[in-house]
């Protein structure tokens, strides 16, 4: 079940630009978020991850393309590095080899030195952390754009991990505006029950990109085009930000999961119902 919530930014002026401060007073339903004035540094290093799930092929295709044709994602003064995160799963065209790579970037796994018993994905996570991290440090990459596909009818979706991440909020607003009239929804996953140790969480600004519907192991041109456009607009935003462009106060609508509703089942555990055809493919719409 999804419910739409808004960040209201009309109470105080809000500005975001290189070398300037940031002020906000944002009620998020019953949650009040306040931040102190601070200076934001220019973005110097950006990674684009594909293949975190090896059967989600849009990100795999685009990263492999950009590894050969980096001029498309090049921006002045910014290191932009495309990277295949789970090559073992990509080779087999499966979600993962041993365990979900998008769930193992917690401190316990990243610090585990018992190499004999580590799964392929945990070893891979440690390797990725050594290149793009260490997670939580000043040496970590500024931005990681992690590319995913879904079989759900979610369309173009951006995933926000922290409602206090002012830089990412302004980026998402820029992307949504640039993608219009095509819808681009934002999913907030910072609730403790939903938060998990994502591959992108190494970065100071982790950004999930989820585009569907697309069957696993399949490429669709329309889905690929949406993902490619999102990355273009994200990199353009970073370039404008580094150039000192000011971004006006904004209102950003986000969705967050309030509860999970299980399918009804019989005594044997078998599902006894399916989604009604009038509700099928109605993601982001009020039931």
C-alpha positions in Angstrom: 0.0 0.0 0.0 1.4 3.4 -1.0 0.4 6.8 0.2 1.5 10.1 -1.3 3.1 12.6 1.0 4.5 16.0 0.3 7.5 18.0 1.4 6.1 21.6 1.9 8.8 24.2 1.3 6.6 27.3 1.3 7.2 28.3 5.0 10.8 29.4 4.5 12.8 30.3 1.4 15.1 27.5 0.3 18.2 27.8 -1.8 20.7 25.3 -2.9 23.8 26.3 -4.8 27.6 25.9 -4.6 29.2 27.7 -1.7 25.9 28.9 -0.3 23.8 27.8 2.7 20.6 25.9 3.0 17.6 26.7 5.1 14.4 24.8 5.4 11.4 24.1 7.6 9.7 21.1 6.2 6.7 19.3 7.7 6.5 15.7 6.3 3.1 14.7 7.5 3.6 14.3 11.3 7.4 14.5 10.9 9.2 17.8 11.3 12.6 18.0 9.7 15.1 20.8 10.5 18.6 21.3 9.3 21.3 23.9 10.2 22.9 26.2 7.7 25.8 24.5 5.9 28.0 24.8 2.9 27.8 22.2 0.1 31.0 21.2 -1.7 31.2 20.6 -5.4 30.6 17.1 -6.7 33.8 15.6 -8.0 33.2 11.8 -8.3 30.1 10.1 -9.6 29.6 6.3 -10.2 26.9 4.7 -12.3 26.1 1.1 -11.3 24.6 -1.5 -13.5 24.0 -5.1 -12.9 23.5 -5.0 -9.1 20.8 -7.5 -10.1 22.1 -9.5 -13.0 18.8 -10.0 -14.8 17.8 -6.4 -14.8 19.3 -5.6 -18.2 18.7 -1.9 -18.8 21.5 -0.9 -16.4 23.7 -3.6 -17.7 23.3 -2.5 -21.3 23.8 1.2 -20.6 26.9 0.7 -18.4 28.5 -1.5 -21.0 27.7 1.1 -23.6 29.1 3.9 -21.5 32.3 1.9 -20.8 32.9 2.1 -24.6 31.3 5.5 -25.2 32.1 7.6 -22.2 31.6 10.9 -24.0 27.9 10.6 -23.5 28.2 10.8 -19.7 31.2 13.1 -19.5 30.8 16.4 -17.7 33.5 19.1 -17.2 35.5 18.7 -14.0 33.6 15.5 -12.9 34.9 12.0 -12.8 31.9 9.8 -14.0 32.7 6.1 -13.7 30.3 3.4 -15.1 30.7 0.1 -13.3 29.2 -3.4 -13.5 28.6 -4.3 -9.9 27.7 -8.0 -10.0 29.4 -9.6 -13.1 28.8 -13.1 -11.8 25.1 -12.6 -11.8 25.2 -10.7 -15.1 27.0 -13.6 -16.8 24.3 -16.1 -15.6 21.4 -13.6 -16.1 20.2 -14.1 -12.6 19.3 -11.7 -9.8 22.3 -12.9 -7.7 24.7 -15.8 -7.3 24.5 -16.5 -3.5 22.7 -13.6 -1.9 21.2 -10.2 -2.9 24.1 -7.8 -3.5 21.7 -4.9 -2.8 21.2 -6.0 0.8 24.8 -6.7 2.1 26.4 -3.3 2.4 26.2 -3.2 6.2 29.2 -2.8 8.5 29.2 -6.4 9.5 29.6 -7.7 6.0 32.0 -5.0 4.8 34.3 -5.7 7.7 34.0 -9.5 7.7 37.5 -11.0 7.2 36.5 -14.7 7.1 37.2 -15.1 3.4 36.6 -18.9 3.3 32.9 -18.6 4.3 32.0 -15.4 2.5 29.4 -15.5 -0.2 30.2 -14.2 -3.7 28.1 -11.1 -3.2 29.7 -10.2 0.2 33.2 -10.5 -1.3 32.0 -8.4 -4.2 30.6 -5.8 -1.7 33.9 -5.6 0.0 35.6 -5.1 -3.3 33.2 -2.4 -4.4 33.5 -0.6 -1.0 37.3 -0.6 -1.5 36.9 1.3 -4.8 34.0 3.6 -4.2 34.1 4.0 -0.4 34.9 3.3 2.3 31.2 3.7 3.2 30.6 6.6 5.6 34.0 8.2 5.0 35.0 11.5 3.4 36.8 9.5 0.7 33.6 7.9 -0.5 32.2 8.8 -3.9 29.9 11.9 -3.9 27.1 10.3 -5.9 26.2 6.7 -6.9 23.4 6.2 -9.4 22.3 2.6 -9.1 20.2 1.3 -12.1 17.4 -1.2 -11.6 14.5 -2.6 -13.5 11.2 -3.9 -12.1 8.4 -6.1 -13.4 6.0 -3.7 -11.7 4.2 -1.0 -13.6 6.1 1.7 -11.7 7.3 3.7 -14.7 10.3 5.9 -14.1 11.0 6.0 -10.4 13.7 7.6 -8.2 14.5 6.1 -4.8 15.3 8.5 -2.0 17.1 7.1 1.1 17.2 10.2 3.3 14.6 12.9 3.5 17.3 15.3 4.9 19.5 14.9 1.8 18.9 18.3 0.4 21.2 17.9 -2.6 19.4 14.8 -3.8 15.9 16.3 -3.2 16.8 19.2 -5.5 18.3 16.8 -8.0 15.0 14.8 -8.0 13.0 17.9 -8.5 15.2 18.9 -11.4 14.9 15.4 -13.0 11.1 15.3 -12.5 10.7 18.7 -14.2 13.0 17.8 -17.0 11.2 14.5 -17.7 7.8 16.1 -17.8 5.2 15.4 -19.1 6.4 11.9 -18.5 5.7 11.0 -14.9 8.7 10.3 -12.6 7.8 9.2 -9.1 9.9 9.3 -6.0 9.9 6.5 -3.4 11.2 7.3 0.1 12.7 4.2 1.9 14.2 5.7 5.0 11.8 4.0 7.5 13.8 1.5 9.7 11.5 -1.4 8.6 12.2 -0.6 4.9 15.8 0.6 5.1 18.4 -1.9 3.9 22.1 -1.8 3.1 22.0 -0.9 -0.6 24.9 -1.1 -3.0 24.6 2.7 -3.6 24.7 3.4 0.2 28.5 3.7 -0.1 28.1 7.2 -1.5 27.4 10.5 0.2 24.3 10.8 -2.0 22.9 7.4 -2.9 20.4 7.5 -5.7 18.3 4.5 -6.9 16.8 4.5 -10.4 14.0 2.0 -10.9 12.2 1.7 -14.3 9.6 -0.7 -15.4 7.7 -2.7 -16.3 10.3 -4.9 -17.9 10.5 -8.7 -17.6 13.7 -10.1 -16.1 16.3 -11.0 -18.6 14.7 -8.8 -21.3 15.4 -5.4 -22.8 12.7 -2.9 -23.8 13.6 0.2 -25.8 11.1 2.4 -24.0 12.3 1.5 -20.6 15.9 1.9 -21.7 15.2 5.3 -23.0 13.6 6.5 -19.8 16.6 5.3 -17.8 19.0 6.9 -20.1 17.2 10.2 -19.9 17.2 10.1 -16.1 20.9 9.7 -16.0 21.4 12.6 -18.5 19.3 14.9 -16.4 21.1 13.8 -13.1 24.5 14.6 -14.6 23.3 17.9 -16.0 22.0 18.8 -12.6 25.4 18.0 -11.0 27.1 20.1 -13.7 24.8 23.1 -13.1 25.3 22.7 -9.3 29.1 22.8 -9.7 28.8 25.9 -11.8 27.0 27.7 -9.0 23.5 27.7 -10.4 20.8 28.5 -7.7 17.8 26.2 -7.4 14.6 27.8 -6.3 12.4 26.5 -3.5 10.5 23.4 -4.5 7.7 21.1 -3.5 8.6 17.4 -4.0 5.9 14.7 -3.7 7.2 11.4 -2.5 5.6 8.0 -1.8 6.4 5.9 1.2 5.3 2.4 2.2 2.9 2.6 5.2 2.1 -1.1 5.5 2.4 -4.5 3.7 -0.9 -6.3 2.9 -0.5 -10.1 2.5 -2.4 -12.1 0.0 -5.2 -14.3 1.6 -4.1 -17.9 1.8 -5.7 -21.2 2.6 -4.6 -23.7 5.3 -1.9 -25.1 2.9 -0.4 -21.6 2.4 -1.7 -21.3 -1.2 -2.9 -17.9 -2.4 -6.7 -17.7 -2.7 -6.9 -14.4 -4.5 -5.1 -12.3 -7.2 -5.1 -8.6 -8.0 -8.4 -7.6 -9.7 -8.0 -6.5 -13.3 -9.4 -3.1 -12.5 -6.5 -2.6 -10.1 -3.7 -4.2 -12.1 -1.0 -1.8 -13.3 -2.3 1.1 -11.2 0.9 1.8 -9.3 1.1 5.2 -7.6 -2.6 5.6 -7.8 -5.0 5.9 -4.8 -7.0 2.7 -4.2 
